[in-house]
C-alpha cells in the first residue's frame, strides 16, 4: 500500500494538511500555539488513530462488541537531538462483552499496527488497555 497527503502554508500563517476530503489545520506560528495542534501533537494523533482503527478492526476479527473507547497518549520529548523518547498510552474500552480479551487485543495492536510498529523502531512505547462497563 502507498499513501499520499498534501500540506500547505502561507508565510506568517498556520498550515493545513489535505487528506482526501479533509483539511486539518495545524499551528506553525506562536499566535496559535494554544489553539491548534502542533506537529508533535499531530504525530501522537496519528499514533492514536492507528490504535483506535485497530480496536475497530480487531473487534470484528475477535468478535467482541464495545460502545466507545477513550485513549490518552503522552510522550516525552528530548532536546538534543529533538525527538520523541517515550510514549505512554492508556486505552479504555467501554464494553460488557465477556469475549473481549484485552491481553490478546494489546498483542494484536502491537503486532499489526502500522504506525505503532513504525514508532517503536525509534522510541519506547508502553501502555495499558482496560475495560469498563458500558454507561
MARKEVEX-847823 format. One record per atom (N, C-alpha, C, O): x negated, y negated, z negated; residue in three letters. Coordinates in nm, 2 decimals. Layout:
BEGIN
TIZA        u        v        w   type
TIZA        X        Y        Z    ALA
...
//
This chain:
BEGIN
TIZA        u        v        w   type
TIZA    -0.08     0.12     0.00    UNK
TIZA     0.00     0.00     0.00    UNK
TIZA    -0.09    -0.12     0.00    UNK
TIZA    -0.19    -0.13    -0.07    UNK
TIZA    -0.05    -0.22     0.07    UNK
TIZA    -0.11    -0.35     0.07    UNK
TIZA    -0.02    -0.46     0.02    UNK
TIZA     0.10    -0.45     0.04    UNK
TIZA    -0.07    -0.56    -0.05    UNK
TIZA     0.01    -0.67    -0.10    UNK
TIZA    -0.04    -0.80    -0.05    UNK
TIZA    -0.16    -0.81    -0.01    UNK
TIZA     0.05    -0.89    -0.04    UNK
TIZA     0.01    -1.03     0.01    UNK
TIZA     0.10    -1.13    -0.06    UNK
TIZA     0.22    -1.11    -0.07    UNK
TIZA     0.03    -1.24    -0.10    UNK
TIZA     0.11    -1.35    -0.16    UNK
TIZA     0.05    -1.48    -0.09    UNK
TIZA    -0.06    -1.47    -0.03    UNK
TIZA     0.11    -1.59    -0.11    UNK
TIZA     0.06    -1.72    -0.07    UNK
TIZA     0.07    -1.81    -0.19    UNK
TIZA     0.16    -1.79    -0.28    UNK
TIZA    -0.01    -1.91    -0.20    UNK
TIZA    -0.01    -2.01    -0.30    UNK
TIZA    -0.05    -2.14    -0.24    UNK
TIZA    -0.12    -2.15    -0.14    UNK
TIZA     0.00    -2.25    -0.30    UNK
TIZA    -0.02    -2.38    -0.25    UNK
TIZA    -0.03    -2.48    -0.37    UNK
TIZA     0.03    -2.46    -0.47    UNK
TIZA    -0.10    -2.59    -0.34    UNK
TIZA    -0.10    -2.70    -0.44    UNK
TIZA    -0.13    -2.83    -0.37    UNK
TIZA    -0.18    -2.83    -0.25    UNK
TIZA    -0.10    -2.94    -0.44    UNK
TIZA    -0.13    -3.07    -0.39    UNK
TIZA    -0.23    -3.14    -0.49    UNK
TIZA    -0.23    -3.10    -0.61    UNK
TIZA    -0.32    -3.22    -0.44    UNK
TIZA    -0.41    -3.29    -0.53    UNK
TIZA    -0.34    -3.36    -0.64    UNK
TIZA    -0.24    -3.42    -0.62    UNK
TIZA    -0.40    -3.34    -0.76    UNK
TIZA    -0.35    -3.41    -0.88    UNK
TIZA    -0.21    -3.37    -0.92    UNK
TIZA    -0.13    -3.44    -0.98    UNK
TIZA    -0.16    -3.25    -0.87    UNK
TIZA    -0.03    -3.20    -0.90    UNK
TIZA    -0.04    -3.05    -0.93    UNK
TIZA    -0.15    -2.99    -0.92    UNK
TIZA     0.07    -2.99    -0.97    UNK
TIZA     0.06    -2.85    -1.00    UNK
TIZA     0.08    -2.76    -0.88    UNK
TIZA     0.08    -2.81    -0.77    UNK
TIZA     0.09    -2.63    -0.90    UNK
TIZA     0.08    -2.54    -0.78    UNK
TIZA     0.20    -2.45    -0.79    UNK
TIZA     0.28    -2.44    -0.88    UNK
TIZA     0.21    -2.37    -0.68    UNK
TIZA     0.32    -2.27    -0.66    UNK
TIZA     0.26    -2.14    -0.60    UNK
TIZA     0.17    -2.15    -0.52    UNK
TIZA     0.31    -2.03    -0.65    UNK
TIZA     0.28    -1.90    -0.59    UNK
TIZA     0.41    -1.87    -0.51    UNK
TIZA     0.52    -1.88    -0.56    UNK
TIZA     0.39    -1.83    -0.38    UNK
TIZA     0.50    -1.79    -0.29    UNK
TIZA     0.50    -1.64    -0.27    UNK
TIZA     0.41    -1.59    -0.20    UNK
TIZA     0.60    -1.57    -0.33    UNK
TIZA     0.60    -1.43    -0.31    UNK
TIZA     0.75    -1.39    -0.27    UNK
TIZA     0.84    -1.42    -0.34    UNK
TIZA     0.75    -1.34    -0.15    UNK
TIZA     0.88    -1.30    -0.09    UNK
TIZA     0.97    -1.42    -0.09    UNK
TIZA     0.94    -1.52    -0.03    UNK
TIZA     1.09    -1.41    -0.16    UNK
TIZA     1.18    -1.52    -0.17    UNK
TIZA     1.17    -1.60    -0.29    UNK
TIZA     1.25    -1.69    -0.33    UNK
TIZA     1.06    -1.58    -0.37    UNK
TIZA     1.04    -1.65    -0.50    UNK
TIZA     0.93    -1.75    -0.49    UNK
TIZA     0.83    -1.73    -0.41    UNK
TIZA     0.94    -1.86    -0.56    UNK
TIZA     0.84    -1.96    -0.58    UNK
TIZA     0.82    -1.97    -0.73    UNK
TIZA     0.91    -2.00    -0.80    UNK
TIZA     0.69    -1.95    -0.77    UNK
TIZA     0.66    -1.96    -0.91    UNK
TIZA     0.57    -2.07    -0.94    UNK
TIZA     0.46    -2.08    -0.89    UNK
TIZA     0.62    -2.17    -1.01    UNK
TIZA     0.54    -2.29    -1.04    UNK
TIZA     0.44    -2.25    -1.15    UNK
TIZA     0.47    -2.17    -1.24    UNK
TIZA     0.32    -2.31    -1.14    UNK
TIZA     0.22    -2.29    -1.25    UNK
TIZA     0.14    -2.41    -1.26    UNK
TIZA     0.12    -2.49    -1.17    UNK
TIZA     0.08    -2.43    -1.38    UNK
TIZA     0.01    -2.55    -1.41    UNK
TIZA    -0.14    -2.55    -1.37    UNK
TIZA    -0.21    -2.45    -1.39    UNK
TIZA    -0.18    -2.66    -1.31    UNK
TIZA    -0.32    -2.68    -1.28    UNK
TIZA    -0.36    -2.82    -1.33    UNK
TIZA    -0.48    -2.85    -1.32    UNK
TIZA    -0.27    -2.89    -1.39    UNK
TIZA    -0.31    -3.02    -1.45    UNK
TIZA    -0.28    -3.03    -1.60    UNK
TIZA    -0.20    -2.95    -1.65    UNK
TIZA    -0.34    -3.12    -1.66    UNK
TIZA    -0.32    -3.14    -1.81    UNK
TIZA    -0.18    -3.19    -1.84    UNK
TIZA    -0.13    -3.16    -1.95    UNK
TIZA    -0.11    -3.25    -1.75    UNK
TIZA     0.02    -3.31    -1.78    UNK
TIZA     0.13    -3.20    -1.80    UNK
TIZA     0.23    -3.22    -1.86    UNK
TIZA     0.10    -3.08    -1.74    UNK
TIZA     0.20    -2.97    -1.76    UNK
TIZA     0.14    -2.85    -1.84    UNK
TIZA     0.20    -2.74    -1.84    UNK
TIZA     0.04    -2.88    -1.92    UNK
TIZA    -0.02    -2.77    -1.99    UNK
TIZA     0.07    -2.71    -2.10    UNK
TIZA     0.06    -2.59    -2.13    UNK
TIZA     0.17    -2.78    -2.15    UNK
TIZA     0.26    -2.73    -2.24    UNK
TIZA     0.39    -2.68    -2.18    UNK
TIZA     0.48    -2.63    -2.26    UNK
TIZA     0.41    -2.70    -2.05    UNK
TIZA     0.54    -2.66    -1.99    UNK
TIZA     0.53    -2.56    -1.88    UNK
TIZA     0.63    -2.49    -1.86    UNK
TIZA     0.42    -2.55    -1.81    UNK
TIZA     0.41    -2.45    -1.71    UNK
TIZA     0.31    -2.34    -1.74    UNK
TIZA     0.21    -2.37    -1.81    UNK
TIZA     0.33    -2.22    -1.70    UNK
TIZA     0.23    -2.12    -1.72    UNK
TIZA     0.09    -2.15    -1.66    UNK
TIZA     0.09    -2.21    -1.55    UNK
TIZA    -0.01    -2.12    -1.72    UNK
TIZA    -0.15    -2.14    -1.67    UNK
TIZA    -0.19    -2.00    -1.60    UNK
TIZA    -0.12    -1.90    -1.62    UNK
TIZA    -0.30    -2.00    -1.53    UNK
TIZA    -0.34    -1.88    -1.46    UNK
TIZA    -0.36    -1.76    -1.56    UNK
TIZA    -0.33    -1.65    -1.52    UNK
TIZA    -0.41    -1.78    -1.68    UNK
TIZA    -0.43    -1.67    -1.77    UNK
TIZA    -0.30    -1.61    -1.81    UNK
TIZA    -0.28    -1.49    -1.83    UNK
TIZA    -0.20    -1.70    -1.83    UNK
TIZA    -0.06    -1.65    -1.87    UNK
TIZA     0.00    -1.58    -1.75    UNK
TIZA     0.08    -1.48    -1.78    UNK
TIZA    -0.02    -1.63    -1.63    UNK
TIZA     0.03    -1.55    -1.52    UNK
TIZA    -0.03    -1.41    -1.51    UNK
TIZA     0.03    -1.32    -1.47    UNK
TIZA    -0.16    -1.41    -1.54    UNK
TIZA    -0.23    -1.28    -1.54    UNK
TIZA    -0.16    -1.18    -1.64    UNK
TIZA    -0.14    -1.07    -1.61    UNK
TIZA    -0.14    -1.23    -1.76    UNK
TIZA    -0.07    -1.15    -1.86    UNK
TIZA     0.07    -1.12    -1.82    UNK
TIZA     0.12    -1.01    -1.85    UNK
TIZA     0.14    -1.21    -1.75    UNK
TIZA     0.27    -1.18    -1.69    UNK
TIZA     0.27    -1.07    -1.59    UNK
TIZA     0.36    -0.99    -1.59    UNK
TIZA     0.17    -1.06    -1.51    UNK
TIZA     0.15    -0.96    -1.41    UNK
TIZA     0.13    -0.82    -1.49    UNK
TIZA     0.19    -0.72    -1.45    UNK
TIZA     0.05    -0.82    -1.59    UNK
TIZA     0.04    -0.70    -1.67    UNK
TIZA     0.17    -0.66    -1.73    UNK
TIZA     0.20    -0.54    -1.73    UNK
TIZA     0.24    -0.75    -1.79    UNK
TIZA     0.37    -0.72    -1.85    UNK
TIZA     0.47    -0.67    -1.74    UNK
TIZA     0.55    -0.58    -1.77    UNK
TIZA     0.47    -0.73    -1.62    UNK
TIZA     0.56    -0.69    -1.52    UNK
TIZA     0.53    -0.55    -1.48    UNK
TIZA     0.63    -0.47    -1.45    UNK
TIZA     0.41    -0.51    -1.47    UNK
TIZA     0.37    -0.37    -1.44    UNK
TIZA     0.42    -0.28    -1.54    UNK
TIZA     0.48    -0.17    -1.51    UNK
TIZA     0.41    -0.31    -1.67    UNK
TIZA     0.46    -0.22    -1.78    UNK
TIZA     0.61    -0.21    -1.77    UNK
TIZA     0.66    -0.10    -1.78    UNK
TIZA     0.68    -0.32    -1.75    UNK
TIZA     0.83    -0.31    -1.75    UNK
TIZA     0.88    -0.24    -1.63    UNK
TIZA     0.98    -0.17    -1.64    UNK
TIZA     0.81    -0.26    -1.52    UNK
TIZA     0.85    -0.19    -1.40    UNK
TIZA     0.84    -0.04    -1.42    UNK
TIZA     0.92     0.04    -1.37    UNK
TIZA     0.73     0.00    -1.49    UNK
TIZA     0.71     0.14    -1.52    UNK
TIZA     0.81     0.20    -1.62    UNK
TIZA     0.84     0.32    -1.61    UNK
TIZA     0.85     0.12    -1.71    UNK
TIZA     0.96     0.17    -1.80    UNK
TIZA     1.08     0.20    -1.72    UNK
TIZA     1.14     0.31    -1.74    UNK
TIZA     1.12     0.11    -1.63    UNK
TIZA     1.24     0.14    -1.55    UNK
TIZA     1.22     0.26    -1.46    UNK
TIZA     1.30     0.35    -1.45    UNK
TIZA     1.10     0.27    -1.40    UNK
TIZA     1.07     0.38    -1.31    UNK
TIZA     1.07     0.52    -1.39    UNK
TIZA     1.13     0.61    -1.34    UNK
TIZA     1.01     0.52    -1.51    UNK
TIZA     1.00     0.64    -1.58    UNK
TIZA     1.13     0.67    -1.65    UNK
TIZA     1.15     0.79    -1.69    UNK
TIZA     1.22     0.58    -1.67    UNK
TIZA     1.35     0.61    -1.73    UNK
TIZA     1.42     0.70    -1.64    UNK
TIZA     1.49     0.79    -1.69    UNK
TIZA     1.41     0.69    -1.51    UNK
TIZA     1.48     0.78    -1.42    UNK
TIZA     1.40     0.91    -1.41    UNK
TIZA     1.47     1.02    -1.42    UNK
TIZA     1.27     0.91    -1.41    UNK
TIZA     1.20     1.03    -1.40    UNK
TIZA     1.20     1.12    -1.53    UNK
TIZA     1.21     1.24    -1.52    UNK
TIZA     1.20     1.05    -1.64    UNK
TIZA     1.21     1.12    -1.77    UNK
TIZA     1.35     1.14    -1.82    UNK
TIZA     1.37     1.20    -1.92    UNK
TIZA     1.44     1.08    -1.74    UNK
TIZA     1.59     1.09    -1.77    UNK
TIZA     1.63     1.04    -1.91    UNK
TIZA     1.69     1.11    -1.99    UNK
TIZA     1.59     0.92    -1.94    UNK
TIZA     1.63     0.86    -2.06    UNK
TIZA     1.70     0.73    -2.03    UNK
TIZA     1.68     0.67    -1.92    UNK
TIZA     1.79     0.68    -2.11    UNK
TIZA     1.86     0.55    -2.09    UNK
TIZA     1.82     0.45    -2.20    UNK
TIZA     1.78     0.49    -2.31    UNK
TIZA     1.83     0.33    -2.16    UNK
TIZA     1.79     0.22    -2.25    UNK
TIZA     1.88     0.10    -2.21    UNK
TIZA     1.92     0.09    -2.10    UNK
TIZA     1.90     0.01    -2.30    UNK
TIZA     1.98    -0.11    -2.27    UNK
TIZA     1.89    -0.23    -2.23    UNK
TIZA     1.92    -0.31    -2.15    UNK
TIZA     1.77    -0.24    -2.30    UNK
TIZA     1.68    -0.35    -2.27    UNK
TIZA     1.54    -0.32    -2.33    UNK
TIZA     1.53    -0.23    -2.41    UNK
TIZA     1.45    -0.40    -2.30    UNK
TIZA     1.31    -0.40    -2.35    UNK
TIZA     1.27    -0.54    -2.39    UNK
TIZA     1.31    -0.64    -2.33    UNK
TIZA     1.18    -0.54    -2.48    UNK
TIZA     1.11    -0.67    -2.52    UNK
TIZA     0.96    -0.63    -2.53    UNK
TIZA     0.92    -0.53    -2.59    UNK
TIZA     0.88    -0.71    -2.46    UNK
TIZA     0.74    -0.69    -2.46    UNK
TIZA     0.66    -0.81    -2.50    UNK
TIZA     0.68    -0.92    -2.44    UNK
TIZA     0.57    -0.80    -2.59    UNK
TIZA     0.48    -0.91    -2.63    UNK
TIZA     0.34    -0.87    -2.59    UNK
TIZA     0.29    -0.76    -2.63    UNK
TIZA     0.27    -0.96    -2.52    UNK
TIZA     0.13    -0.93    -2.48    UNK
TIZA     0.05    -1.05    -2.53    UNK
TIZA     0.08    -1.16    -2.51    UNK
TIZA    -0.06    -1.01    -2.59    UNK
TIZA    -0.16    -1.11    -2.65    UNK
TIZA    -0.30    -1.07    -2.59    UNK
TIZA    -0.33    -0.95    -2.57    UNK
TIZA    -0.38    -1.17    -2.57    UNK
TIZA    -0.51    -1.15    -2.52    UNK
TIZA    -0.61    -1.24    -2.58    UNK
TIZA    -0.58    -1.35    -2.63    UNK
TIZA    -0.74    -1.19    -2.59    UNK
TIZA    -0.85    -1.27    -2.64    UNK
TIZA    -0.93    -1.31    -2.52    UNK
TIZA    -0.97    -1.23    -2.43    UNK
TIZA    -0.96    -1.44    -2.51    UNK
TIZA    -1.04    -1.49    -2.40    UNK
TIZA    -1.18    -1.52    -2.45    UNK
TIZA    -1.20    -1.59    -2.56    UNK
TIZA    -1.28    -1.47    -2.39    UNK
TIZA    -1.42    -1.50    -2.42    UNK
TIZA    -1.47    -1.63    -2.34    UNK
TIZA    -1.41    -1.65    -2.23    UNK
TIZA    -1.56    -1.70    -2.39    UNK
TIZA    -1.61    -1.82    -2.33    UNK
TIZA    -1.72    -1.80    -2.23    UNK
TIZA    -1.72    -1.87    -2.12    UNK
TIZA    -1.81    -1.71    -2.25    UNK
TIZA    -1.93    -1.70    -2.17    UNK
TIZA    -1.96    -1.56    -2.13    UNK
TIZA    -2.02    -1.49    -2.21    UNK
TIZA    -1.94    -1.51    -2.01    UNK
TIZA    -1.86    -1.59    -1.91    UNK
TIZA    -1.71    -1.58    -1.94    UNK
TIZA    -1.67    -1.50    -2.02    UNK
TIZA    -1.63    -1.68    -1.89    UNK
TIZA    -1.49    -1.69    -1.93    UNK
TIZA    -1.42    -1.56    -1.87    UNK
TIZA    -1.42    -1.54    -1.75    UNK
TIZA    -1.36    -1.49    -1.96    UNK
TIZA    -1.29    -1.36    -1.92    UNK
TIZA    -1.20    -1.31    -2.03    UNK
TIZA    -1.22    -1.35    -2.15    UNK
TIZA    -1.11    -1.23    -2.00    UNK
TIZA    -1.02    -1.16    -2.10    UNK
TIZA    -1.10    -1.05    -2.16    UNK
TIZA    -1.17    -0.97    -2.08    UNK
TIZA    -1.10    -1.04    -2.29    UNK
TIZA    -1.18    -0.93    -2.35    UNK
TIZA    -1.10    -0.82    -2.41    UNK
TIZA    -1.13    -0.71    -2.41    UNK
TIZA    -0.98    -0.86    -2.46    UNK
TIZA    -0.90    -0.76    -2.53    UNK
TIZA    -0.75    -0.80    -2.51    UNK
TIZA    -0.71    -0.91    -2.52    UNK
TIZA    -0.67    -0.70    -2.47    UNK
TIZA    -0.53    -0.72    -2.45    UNK
TIZA    -0.46    -0.62    -2.55    UNK
TIZA    -0.49    -0.51    -2.55    UNK
TIZA    -0.36    -0.68    -2.62    UNK
TIZA    -0.28    -0.60    -2.71    UNK
TIZA    -0.13    -0.62    -2.67    UNK
TIZA    -0.09    -0.73    -2.64    UNK
TIZA    -0.06    -0.51    -2.67    UNK
TIZA     0.08    -0.52    -2.64    UNK
TIZA     0.17    -0.45    -2.74    UNK
TIZA     0.12    -0.36    -2.81    UNK
TIZA     0.29    -0.50    -2.75    UNK
TIZA     0.39    -0.43    -2.84    UNK
TIZA     0.52    -0.43    -2.75    UNK
TIZA     0.58    -0.53    -2.72    UNK
TIZA     0.56    -0.31    -2.72    UNK
TIZA     0.68    -0.28    -2.64    UNK
TIZA     0.79    -0.22    -2.72    UNK
TIZA     0.77    -0.12    -2.79    UNK
TIZA     0.90    -0.29    -2.72    UNK
TIZA     1.02    -0.24    -2.80    UNK
TIZA     1.12    -0.20    -2.69    UNK
TIZA     1.16    -0.28    -2.61    UNK
TIZA     1.17    -0.08    -2.71    UNK
TIZA     1.28    -0.03    -2.62    UNK
TIZA     1.40    -0.01    -2.70    UNK
TIZA     1.40     0.06    -2.80    UNK
TIZA     1.51    -0.07    -2.66    UNK
TIZA     1.64    -0.06    -2.72    UNK
TIZA     1.71     0.06    -2.66    UNK
TIZA     1.76     0.06    -2.55    UNK
TIZA     1.72     0.17    -2.74    UNK
TIZA     1.78     0.29    -2.69    UNK
TIZA     1.83     0.38    -2.80    UNK
TIZA     1.78     0.38    -2.91    UNK
TIZA     1.94     0.45    -2.77    UNK
TIZA     1.99     0.55    -2.87    UNK
TIZA     1.97     0.69    -2.81    UNK
TIZA     2.02     0.79    -2.86    UNK
TIZA     1.89     0.70    -2.70    UNK
TIZA     1.87     0.83    -2.63    UNK
TIZA     1.76     0.91    -2.70    UNK
TIZA     1.65     0.87    -2.71    UNK
TIZA     1.80     1.03    -2.74    UNK
TIZA     1.70     1.13    -2.80    UNK
TIZA     1.60     1.18    -2.71    UNK
TIZA     1.50     1.23    -2.75    UNK
TIZA     1.63     1.17    -2.58    UNK
TIZA     1.53     1.22    -2.48    UNK
TIZA     1.42     1.12    -2.45    UNK
TIZA     1.32     1.16    -2.38    UNK
TIZA     1.42     1.00    -2.51    UNK
TIZA     1.31     0.91    -2.49    UNK
TIZA     1.19     0.95    -2.57    UNK
TIZA     1.19     0.94    -2.70    UNK
TIZA     1.09     0.99    -2.51    UNK
TIZA     0.96     1.04    -2.57    UNK
TIZA     0.86     0.92    -2.55    UNK
TIZA     0.80     0.91    -2.44    UNK
TIZA     0.85     0.84    -2.65    UNK
TIZA     0.76     0.72    -2.64    UNK
TIZA     0.61     0.76    -2.62    UNK
TIZA     0.54     0.69    -2.55    UNK
TIZA     0.57     0.87    -2.67    UNK
TIZA     0.43     0.91    -2.65    UNK
TIZA     0.40     0.94    -2.51    UNK
TIZA     0.30     0.90    -2.45    UNK
TIZA     0.50     1.02    -2.45    UNK
TIZA     0.48     1.05    -2.30    UNK
TIZA     0.50     0.93    -2.22    UNK
TIZA     0.43     0.91    -2.12    UNK
TIZA     0.59     0.84    -2.25    UNK
TIZA     0.61     0.72    -2.17    UNK
TIZA     0.48     0.64    -2.18    UNK
TIZA     0.44     0.59    -2.07    UNK
TIZA     0.42     0.62    -2.29    UNK
TIZA     0.30     0.54    -2.31    UNK
TIZA     0.19     0.61    -2.22    UNK
TIZA     0.11     0.54    -2.15    UNK
TIZA     0.18     0.74    -2.22    UNK
TIZA     0.08     0.81    -2.14    UNK
TIZA     0.10     0.78    -2.00    UNK
TIZA     0.00     0.76    -1.92    UNK
TIZA     0.22     0.79    -1.95    UNK
TIZA     0.26     0.77    -1.81    UNK
TIZA     0.23     0.62    -1.77    UNK
TIZA     0.18     0.60    -1.66    UNK
TIZA     0.26     0.53    -1.85    UNK
TIZA     0.23     0.39    -1.82    UNK
TIZA     0.08     0.37    -1.80    UNK
TIZA     0.04     0.30    -1.71    UNK
TIZA     0.01     0.42    -1.90    UNK
TIZA    -0.14     0.41    -1.89    UNK
TIZA    -0.20     0.48    -1.78    UNK
TIZA    -0.31     0.44    -1.73    UNK
TIZA    -0.14     0.59    -1.73    UNK
TIZA    -0.20     0.67    -1.62    UNK
TIZA    -0.16     0.61    -1.48    UNK
TIZA    -0.24     0.62    -1.39    UNK
TIZA    -0.04     0.56    -1.47    UNK
TIZA     0.02     0.53    -1.34    UNK
TIZA     0.04     0.39    -1.31    UNK
TIZA     0.09     0.35    -1.20    UNK
TIZA     0.02     0.30    -1.41    UNK
TIZA     0.04     0.15    -1.39    UNK
TIZA    -0.07     0.09    -1.31    UNK
TIZA    -0.19     0.09    -1.35    UNK
TIZA    -0.04     0.04    -1.19    UNK
TIZA    -0.14    -0.02    -1.10    UNK
TIZA    -0.22    -0.14    -1.17    UNK
TIZA    -0.34    -0.14    -1.17    UNK
TIZA    -0.14    -0.23    -1.22    UNK
TIZA    -0.21    -0.35    -1.29    UNK
TIZA    -0.28    -0.30    -1.42    UNK
TIZA    -0.39    -0.34    -1.45    UNK
TIZA    -0.21    -0.21    -1.49    UNK
TIZA    -0.27    -0.16    -1.61    UNK
TIZA    -0.41    -0.10    -1.59    UNK
TIZA    -0.50    -0.13    -1.65    UNK
TIZA    -0.41    -0.01    -1.49    UNK
TIZA    -0.54     0.05    -1.46    UNK
TIZA    -0.65    -0.04    -1.40    UNK
TIZA    -0.76    -0.02    -1.43    UNK
TIZA    -0.60    -0.14    -1.33    UNK
TIZA    -0.70    -0.24    -1.28    UNK
TIZA    -0.76    -0.32    -1.39    UNK
TIZA    -0.88    -0.34    -1.40    UNK
TIZA    -0.68    -0.36    -1.49    UNK
TIZA    -0.72    -0.44    -1.60    UNK
TIZA    -0.81    -0.36    -1.70    UNK
TIZA    -0.91    -0.42    -1.75    UNK
TIZA    -0.77    -0.24    -1.72    UNK
TIZA    -0.85    -0.16    -1.82    UNK
TIZA    -1.00    -0.13    -1.77    UNK
TIZA    -1.08    -0.09    -1.85    UNK
TIZA    -1.03    -0.16    -1.64    UNK
TIZA    -1.16    -0.15    -1.60    UNK
TIZA    -1.25    -0.26    -1.65    UNK
TIZA    -1.37    -0.25    -1.65    UNK
TIZA    -1.19    -0.37    -1.69    UNK
TIZA    -1.27    -0.49    -1.73    UNK
TIZA    -1.25    -0.53    -1.87    UNK
TIZA    -1.33    -0.61    -1.92    UNK
TIZA    -1.15    -0.48    -1.94    UNK
TIZA    -1.13    -0.51    -2.08    UNK
TIZA    -1.05    -0.40    -2.15    UNK
TIZA    -0.99    -0.32    -2.09    UNK
TIZA    -1.06    -0.41    -2.29    UNK
TIZA    -0.99    -0.31    -2.36    UNK
TIZA    -0.84    -0.34    -2.37    UNK
TIZA    -0.80    -0.46    -2.37    UNK
TIZA    -0.76    -0.24    -2.38    UNK
TIZA    -0.61    -0.25    -2.39    UNK
TIZA    -0.57    -0.16    -2.50    UNK
TIZA    -0.61    -0.04    -2.51    UNK
TIZA    -0.49    -0.21    -2.59    UNK
TIZA    -0.43    -0.13    -2.70    UNK
TIZA    -0.29    -0.18    -2.71    UNK
TIZA    -0.25    -0.29    -2.69    UNK
TIZA    -0.20    -0.09    -2.76    UNK
TIZA    -0.07    -0.12    -2.78    UNK
TIZA     0.02    -0.02    -2.84    UNK
TIZA    -0.02     0.10    -2.85    UNK
TIZA     0.14    -0.06    -2.87    UNK
TIZA     0.24     0.04    -2.92    UNK
TIZA     0.37     0.03    -2.85    UNK
TIZA     0.41    -0.07    -2.79    UNK
TIZA     0.44     0.14    -2.85    UNK
TIZA     0.58     0.15    -2.80    UNK
TIZA     0.67     0.20    -2.91    UNK
TIZA     0.64     0.30    -2.97    UNK
TIZA     0.77     0.13    -2.94    UNK
TIZA     0.87     0.17    -3.04    UNK
TIZA     1.01     0.16    -2.99    UNK
TIZA     1.04     0.08    -2.90    UNK
TIZA     1.10     0.24    -3.04    UNK
TIZA     1.24     0.23    -3.01    UNK
TIZA     1.32     0.18    -3.13    UNK
TIZA     1.28     0.20    -3.24    UNK
TIZA     1.42     0.10    -3.09    UNK
TIZA     1.52     0.06    -3.19    UNK
TIZA     1.65     0.09    -3.14    UNK
TIZA     1.67     0.09    -3.02    UNK
TIZA     1.75     0.11    -3.23    UNK
TIZA     1.89     0.14    -3.18    UNK
TIZA     1.94     0.02    -3.10    UNK
TIZA     1.91    -0.09    -3.12    UNK
TIZA     2.03     0.06    -3.00    UNK
TIZA     2.10    -0.05    -2.93    UNK
TIZA     2.18    -0.14    -3.02    UNK
TIZA     2.23    -0.09    -3.12    UNK
TIZA     2.18    -0.26    -2.98    UNK
TIZA     2.26    -0.36    -3.06    UNK
TIZA     2.38    -0.41    -2.98    UNK
TIZA     2.45    -0.49    -3.03    UNK
//
